C-alpha cells in the first residue's frame, strides 16, 4: 500500500522503478488528485518506468500479483479478500480517494500481510491507516521527512507511532521486496473488531449514530462537511474524528476543514450584506421619486450602517487570506 500527496508523484515514480518484474505482490497506490484529474495519464506515465502492470482497477476486479493498482480520482479504493472495491463512500480528511481508507481496508482484510508506505504530503492523511496496519502487526514504512518535499504526512506518522522503517526513496524498493518475501510466509493475525467496523464504514455498509458511537465518545465539534456531530476516537496520542454519516478527520485535518468552512461562511455573509445594502439604497432611491423623504432617510441610514459591518468583514477576510504568519 502506497500513499502520496503533495510532492509525492515524482518520488512515487522513482520508487516504482525499483520494483523487479516478479515482486510477487499486488501494489496499491493512492495519490491525492483533484476530481478532474486525468488518472489514466498518471498511470501511463508511470507505466513507462515499470515492468509491472500499472492500471486503474474496475469495481470488484480480482487482485493479481505483479500489478500496481492506482485509485481513480474521486473514488475510494478498498481491498476485501481477493477483490478491489471502488466506492463513493464518505470523504476522509476531505479526500476521496483516502490513504487511510485504503490502508484500513487492507489491514482489516489481510492482517499482518499488509505493508504500508507513506511518501511526501501535507497534514496527517495516512496516520490513522498506519495505526490500523500496526494494530495487526503489519509493516510501516515512511519516507525520511528530511528528504520529503512536504514532510507533514511522514512526520505525523513518525511522531505518532514507531514506523518499522524511515527511509530515503532510494532504499525503499529493496526493503519492500525483502519484506514481501518474509510476509508471504507469515500467518495473518486476528483483526480488532473496531478496525473491522471502521473499514466497513468506507464500504457504506456500517453507518449511523448507533454504530459510530461505539467507536468513540461524542465530542464538542460538528462535522465541517455535513454539520453532524463528531465522535472522538483516540489511539495512543493520535486523535481521529468521525461523524455518523462517515466523514473522518484527524485533528489538523479537522482544523483545516473548519478554517475552509469558516472562510466560506464569511464570504457568504459578505455577499448577503452587500445585497441587503444595495436593496436598501435602491428602495431609498425609489422613495425619493415618490416624495417620501423620511423613508428615503431611513433606508439610506440603514444602508450606511450595513456598510460599516461590510467594511469590517471585508478587512477580516482579506487579512486572513494574506496573513502568512504561522
N, C-alpha and C positions, 0 to 999 in steps of 0.2 A: 504494500500500500504506500503510495507516494502522494504527499500533499504539498502544493506550492501556491504562492500568491505573488504579491509584488516582488519583482526581481527574480522570480523563480523559473521563468520559462527558459532562459539561456542556460542556467546550471542544470535544469532538468535534461536538456539535450545532451549536455556533457556527461551526465550520469548514465543515461540510457545507452550512450555509445560504448560504455564499459561492459555491458552485458554480452556474454557469448551467445552463440546460436542455440545452446542447449542448457539454459539456466534451469530447466525442469520445474518451472513455477509460472503461475499467472501473475502479472503485474498490473495493478490498478492505479490510475492516476487521476487526481482531481486538481485542476488548475482553476483558480478563481477568474472567470471570464464574465463579460457583460452578456446580457440576454441576446444581444445582436451579434455576438462574436461568431465567427465562422470556424467552428470546431474542426471541420474537415481540412482546412488549410493548415491548422496547427499540427494535426496528425500526419498529414502528407509531408510536411517539412521535417518532422522528427523521423518519419519512416526512412528518409534518405540516409540517416546516420545509424540505423539499427538493422541487425539481421533478424530480429524478432518481428512478428506480425503486429503492426500497430493498427488499431481500429477503434471506432466508436460502436459499442455493442448495441444490439437490439434488446428490447424487453424480454426477459426470460431466456436469453441466449445461454447456452451451456458453456461453462468455463473450460478453457483449454490451456494446457501448459505452453510456454514459449510464445504467449500472446501478451501484448500490452494494451489494456483497455482504458480508453480515455472517456471520462464523464462528459456527456453532451452539455452544452450551455443550458442553464435554467432547468436541469433535471438532476435529482439526486441519483447517484449510482450506489446501489446496495448489493450486498452479497448474501445469499441464502442457500446454504448447502452447495450444490453444484451449479447454481443458476445466478445470473445477474439480473437484478431488478432495477428498472428505471421508473422514477415516480416524481410527482409534483407535490410531495409532502411539504410540511411547514419549513420555512427558512430557519437556518441556524446561524446565529451571528450575522443575520441579514444576507446570508449566502445560500444559493442553490445553484450548483451542487455544493455540498458541505464536506469538508475534510472529516470533521467529527462524525458525521452520519456514516460515511464510508468505513472509517476505522472501527466505529462501534459495531456496525453490522458484521464486519469481518471477524471481530473478536467474539461476538455472540455466536457466529456460525462455525468458526474454525479454531476457536480457543488459542492454545499456545503455538499453533502452527502459523500464527499471524506475525508478520514483520511490518512495522510502521516506520515510515521515513518522512520527516518534515524538513522542507527546504525554506528558502528565503520568503518572508512575508511579514505583514504588519499585524498588530493586535494578537489575539490568542487562539484563533481557529486552529484546531489540531491538538490542543492541550487535553481537552475532555476526551477526545478519541484515543490519545496516547494513554491516558489513565485507564481507559477501558481495556486496551491491549495489555497493559501492565497487570490488570486485575486477573487476567487469565494466563499470566506468565509468558506472554508473547514478548517479542524483542522490539526495542525502541531505538531508533537512530535519528539523530538530528544533525543538520549542517552546522558546522562550527559558527557560532554567532559572530565571531571576529571576521569570518570570511564572507558571511551573508551580506548581500546588498541592503536588505532590510532585516534586522535581527529580531524583530518583535516576536514572531512565531517561535523560532528556535529558542530564544531566551526565556520565553514563558514556560516552555517545557523544561528547560534546564533548571529554572527557579522553582518549579512545582514538583517535579519527580526526579528520579535518578535514571537518566537515559542509559541504555546499555553501551551506546557509542556516541561520542561527539566528534564528528569527522569533517575534514575538508572534502569537497566533492571528489577530488582525485583519488581518494582512498575508499570511497563508498562501495563501488562495484564489486571489488574482490571480497570485501567483508560480507556483503549481501549474499553473494553466491556461496560463500562458505557457510553462512547461517542456513541457507536453503537446504544444503546437503545434510546438516545436522537436524534441522527441524523436521525434515521428511521422515526421520526415524523415531521422532518423539511421539508420546501419547497426548491426546487432547485432554486438557484439564476441564474440571467442572466449571460451568459458566454461572456467575452470580445471577440470582433472579432479577435483581434491579437492572442489570445490564440487558437481560432479555427483554424487559419491559420497555426500556428506553429505545432499544433497537427496533422494537415493534412500532413505536410512535412514528418513526420515519417512513414506515410502510403504510401509514394511515389506517392501522387496524387497532390501535390502542390509545385512543384519545378521549379525554373527558375529565371533568373535575375529580371524580372518584378515583380514576387511575393515576392522574398526576399527583394528587395529594398524598399518595402512598410513597412517592419518590422523595418528598422533602416537606419542609414546613412553609406555610403561607408567609410571604414577605410583605413589606410595606409598599412595594413598587407595582406599577402597572406595565403591561406589555406595550412597548412603543409601536408595535406593528398592528395590534388589534384592540388594545385598550383593556384586555382581560387581566385578571390578577396573575401575578407571577409567584411560583413556588421556588424556594431556595433549596438547592442541593449542594451539600458540602462533601468534599473528598479530600482529606488532609487540609492543606492550606489553599486549595482551589475551590472557588465557588461558582456554580453554574445556576442559571435561572431558566425556568420553562413555564409557559402558560398552558391552560387546559386545551387550547387549540393545537399546541405543539411547538410554537415558536420558542427558540432557545437562544440564550445569550451567556457569554462569560461576563465577568464584572466590567472589564474595559469595553467589551462589545456592547453591553447594556448602556454604558455611559455614552459611547459614540452614537448609538441609536437614539438615546434621549436628546443629545445635542442636535441631531438632524431633525427630530420631531419638533423640538423647541423652535429651531430656526424656521421650519415650515409654518408652524403656528403663528409666529411673529409676522412673517410675510403675508399670511392670510389676514391677520388683524390689520396690518398696514393697508392692504387693499380695501378692506371693508370701511376703514376710517376715511380713506381718500374718497371712496364712493359716496359716503354719507356727507362729507364736506361739499363735494360737487353738487349733490342733490339739494343741499341747503342753500347754496349760492344760486342754483337755478330757481328754486322756489322764491328766493328773495327778489331776483330779477323779475319774476312773474308778478309779484305783488306790487312792484314799482309801477308796472303798466296798469295794474288795477287800482292804483292810487291808495293802497293800503300801507301807509308809511310805517305804522307800528309793527305790522307783521314783517315788513322788509327788514327793519332794525333787528327784530328778534331772530330771524333766520340768519342774518349776517353775523350777529353776535355769536350764535351757536357754531357757525362755521369757523369763526376766528378761534373759539375755544378748542374746537377739534384740531385746528392747525397746530396748536401748542403741543397736543398729545402726539400728533403725526410727526412733528419735528423731533420730539424726544425719542419716539420709537425708531425713526429712521436713523438717528445718531447711534442708538444702541445696536441696530442691525449692522451698520457699516463698521462700527468699532469692533464688534465681534468677528465680522468677516475678515478684517485686515489685521487683527491682533495676532502677532506671531510669537508672543511671549509664551513660554512653556507653562 
